Amino acid sequence: MTLEEQKQEEEMCRTIEVVSSGKVAAVKAAGDEFTGEEPYIPPLNFSMVDNGIFRCGFPDSANFSFLQTLGLRSIICLCPEPYPEANMEFLKSNGIKLFQFGIEGYKHFSDHVPRNQNFYIFLEPFVNIPDYTIREALKVVLDVRNHPVLIHCKRGKHRTGCLVGCLRKLQRWCLTSVFDEYQRFAAAKARLSDQRFMELFDVSSLKHLPMSFSCSKR
């Protein structure tokens, strides 16, 4: 092998490796010296929704280095609990604005109904998804001055899935595609009530708002 061929082979061998442990992803070039730096760890269920729009579960300190690479301007939190102090410090140090739209987590209807050992209730989990809250959160998502924006709830499945699903309706996706995307993240924990909410959500009052990002029909 000539020296030139050896150089070409070495160049081709420089690859990006994804080292996964659960949701841990580290990016490095093969052959680079170990620097001891922390790997970039995306939050649970992290994904890109559209240009400048991302979704995930609740990020913690292990995810901060990864989030910095996104250059976020804002975060939309759909949980009602006070935002953790460590997360607030991260937002302040990176100039990220927090929009919090508290939506209560899912509770089983059976938790509120008396029962005995011979009586079991198998009902759709009870949840009151606030139409107004989703509508206000969508206004933040649609405003490109807030981009790049990250949407999250606790697990990045239900509340986040409903908000993204309503955004998809504005983007003129068919319901089949909206539900397919929702189920991809919710998996075995998909809720019929969520899908019903997305189906009935009226986007007509939001259609006047500009959308300078992708508006593709699926």
C-alpha positions as CSV (number, residue, x, y, z in Angstrom):
1,M,0.0,0.0,0.0
2,T,1.3,3.4,-1.0
3,L,1.6,6.3,1.4
4,E,-1.2,8.1,-0.5
5,E,-3.5,5.0,-0.2
6,Q,-2.8,4.7,3.5
7,K,-3.8,8.3,4.0
8,Q,-7.0,7.8,2.1
9,E,-7.8,4.7,4.2
10,E,-7.1,6.5,7.4
11,E,-9.4,9.3,6.3
12,M,-12.2,6.9,5.5
13,C,-11.8,5.2,8.9
14,R,-12.6,8.5,10.7
15,T,-16.2,7.7,11.6
16,I,-18.8,9.1,13.9
17,E,-19.6,6.4,16.5
18,V,-22.8,6.4,18.6
19,V,-22.2,4.7,21.9
20,S,-25.5,3.9,23.4
21,S,-26.4,2.9,26.9
22,G,-30.1,3.3,27.3
23,K,-30.4,6.8,25.9
24,V,-26.7,7.7,26.2
25,A,-25.1,8.9,23.0
26,A,-21.5,9.9,22.7
27,V,-20.0,11.3,19.5
28,K,-16.3,10.9,18.8
29,A,-14.0,10.3,15.9
30,A,-12.3,7.0,15.6
31,G,-8.7,7.2,16.5
32,D,-9.0,10.4,18.5
33,E,-7.3,10.5,21.9
34,F,-9.6,10.2,24.9
35,T,-10.1,13.6,26.4
36,G,-12.1,12.7,29.4
37,E,-15.0,14.9,28.4
38,E,-18.6,14.0,29.3
39,P,-20.5,12.4,26.3
40,Y,-23.5,14.2,24.8
41,I,-26.6,12.6,26.3
42,P,-30.0,13.5,24.7
43,P,-33.0,13.5,27.0
44,L,-35.5,10.7,27.0
45,N,-37.5,10.4,23.8
46,F,-35.6,13.2,22.1
47,S,-36.5,13.9,18.5
48,M,-36.7,16.7,16.0
49,V,-40.2,17.7,15.2
50,D,-39.5,20.3,12.5
51,N,-36.9,22.9,11.6
52,G,-36.2,24.7,14.9
53,I,-38.6,22.5,16.9
54,F,-37.6,19.6,19.2
55,R,-39.4,17.3,21.7
56,C,-38.3,15.1,24.6
57,G,-39.0,14.0,28.1
58,F,-38.0,16.1,31.1
59,P,-34.3,17.0,30.7
60,D,-31.9,16.7,33.7
61,S,-28.3,17.9,34.3
62,A,-26.9,15.0,32.4
63,N,-28.5,16.4,29.2
64,F,-27.4,20.0,29.5
65,S,-24.3,19.6,27.4
66,F,-26.4,18.1,24.6
67,L,-29.0,20.8,24.8
68,Q,-26.4,23.4,24.5
69,T,-25.6,22.1,21.0
70,L,-29.1,23.0,19.9
71,G,-28.7,26.7,20.6
72,L,-32.2,26.9,22.2
73,R,-34.0,30.2,22.6
74,S,-36.9,28.7,24.5
75,I,-38.3,25.7,26.3
76,I,-42.0,24.8,26.6
77,C,-42.7,22.7,29.7
78,L,-46.1,21.0,29.9
79,C,-45.7,19.9,33.6
80,P,-47.4,21.9,36.4
81,E,-44.6,21.3,39.0
82,P,-42.1,24.1,39.8
83,Y,-39.2,23.9,37.4
84,P,-36.1,22.4,39.1
85,E,-33.5,24.8,40.3
86,A,-30.7,23.2,38.3
87,N,-32.7,23.5,35.2
88,M,-33.5,27.2,35.9
89,E,-29.8,27.8,36.3
90,F,-29.1,26.2,33.0
91,L,-31.7,28.4,31.3
92,K,-30.4,31.6,32.8
93,S,-26.8,30.8,31.9
94,N,-27.7,30.0,28.3
95,G,-30.3,32.8,27.8
96,I,-33.2,30.4,27.3
97,K,-36.7,31.5,28.0
98,L,-39.1,29.2,29.8
99,F,-42.8,28.9,28.8
100,Q,-44.6,26.7,31.3
101,F,-48.1,25.4,30.5
102,G,-49.0,23.1,33.4
103,I,-51.1,20.2,32.4
104,E,-51.8,17.6,35.1
105,G,-50.4,14.1,34.5
106,Y,-52.6,11.1,33.8
107,K,-54.6,9.5,36.5
108,H,-56.6,6.3,36.3
109,F,-60.3,6.8,36.8
110,S,-60.3,3.6,38.9
111,D,-58.1,5.4,41.5
112,H,-61.1,7.6,42.4
113,V,-63.8,4.9,42.5
114,P,-64.3,2.7,45.5
115,R,-64.0,-1.0,44.7
116,N,-63.7,-4.3,46.5
117,Q,-61.7,-7.5,45.7
118,N,-64.6,-8.8,43.5
119,F,-65.1,-5.6,41.5
120,Y,-62.6,-4.4,39.0
121,I,-62.9,-1.4,36.7
122,F,-61.4,-1.4,33.2
123,L,-61.9,2.1,31.8
124,E,-60.0,4.5,29.7
125,P,-57.7,6.6,31.9
126,F,-59.4,9.8,33.0
127,V,-57.6,13.0,31.9
128,N,-58.8,16.5,31.3
129,I,-56.6,17.9,28.5
130,P,-57.2,21.7,28.5
131,D,-57.9,22.9,25.0
132,Y,-57.0,26.5,25.9
133,T,-53.6,25.5,27.3
134,I,-52.7,23.6,24.2
135,R,-53.8,26.5,22.1
136,E,-51.6,29.0,24.0
137,A,-48.7,26.6,23.8
138,L,-49.1,26.3,20.1
139,K,-48.9,30.1,19.7
140,V,-45.4,29.9,21.3
141,V,-44.4,27.0,19.0
142,L,-45.6,28.9,15.9
143,D,-43.7,32.1,16.8
144,V,-40.3,31.6,15.1
145,R,-38.8,34.3,17.4
146,N,-38.9,31.5,20.0
147,H,-37.0,29.0,17.8
148,P,-35.1,26.8,18.3
149,V,-37.7,25.6,20.9
150,L,-37.8,22.4,22.9
151,I,-41.2,20.9,24.0
152,H,-41.2,18.5,26.9
153,C,-43.4,17.0,29.6
154,K,-42.4,14.2,32.0
155,R,-41.8,11.3,29.5
156,G,-42.2,13.1,26.2
157,K,-45.2,10.8,25.3
158,H,-48.7,12.0,26.1
159,R,-48.8,15.8,26.8
160,T,-46.0,16.4,24.4
161,G,-47.6,14.1,21.9
162,C,-50.9,15.9,22.1
163,L,-49.2,19.3,21.5
164,V,-47.2,18.0,18.6
165,G,-50.3,16.2,17.2
166,C,-52.2,19.5,17.1
167,L,-49.3,21.2,15.4
168,R,-49.4,18.4,12.8
169,K,-53.1,19.2,12.1
170,L,-52.0,22.8,11.5
171,Q,-49.5,21.4,9.0
172,R,-52.3,19.6,7.3
173,W,-51.2,16.1,8.2
174,C,-53.9,13.5,7.8
175,L,-55.1,11.9,11.1
176,T,-53.5,8.6,10.3
177,S,-50.1,10.1,10.1
178,V,-50.7,12.2,13.3
179,F,-51.7,9.1,15.2
180,D,-48.8,7.1,13.8
181,E,-46.3,9.6,15.1
182,Y,-48.1,9.8,18.5
183,Q,-48.0,6.1,18.9
184,R,-44.4,5.8,17.9
185,F,-43.5,7.7,21.1
186,A,-46.3,6.5,23.4
187,A,-46.0,2.9,22.3
188,A,-47.8,0.6,24.7
189,K,-49.0,3.5,26.8
190,A,-50.9,5.2,23.9
191,R,-54.2,6.7,25.1
192,L,-57.4,6.7,23.1
193,S,-58.4,9.9,25.0
194,D,-55.3,11.6,23.6
195,Q,-56.1,10.6,20.0
196,R,-59.7,11.7,20.5
197,F,-58.5,15.1,21.8
198,M,-56.3,15.6,18.7
199,E,-59.0,14.5,16.4
200,L,-61.5,17.0,17.8
201,F,-59.0,19.9,18.3
202,D,-60.1,22.9,16.2
203,V,-57.1,24.5,14.5
204,S,-59.2,27.1,12.6
205,S,-58.5,29.9,15.1
206,L,-54.7,29.4,14.6
207,K,-54.6,29.2,10.8
208,H,-54.0,33.0,10.5
209,L,-50.7,32.7,12.4
210,P,-47.6,32.5,10.1
211,M,-45.7,29.3,9.8
212,S,-42.3,29.9,8.2
213,F,-41.1,26.3,8.9
214,S,-42.2,23.1,7.1
215,C,-45.9,22.9,6.4
216,S,-45.9,19.6,4.4
217,K,-48.9,17.5,3.9
218,R,-48.6,13.9,5.0
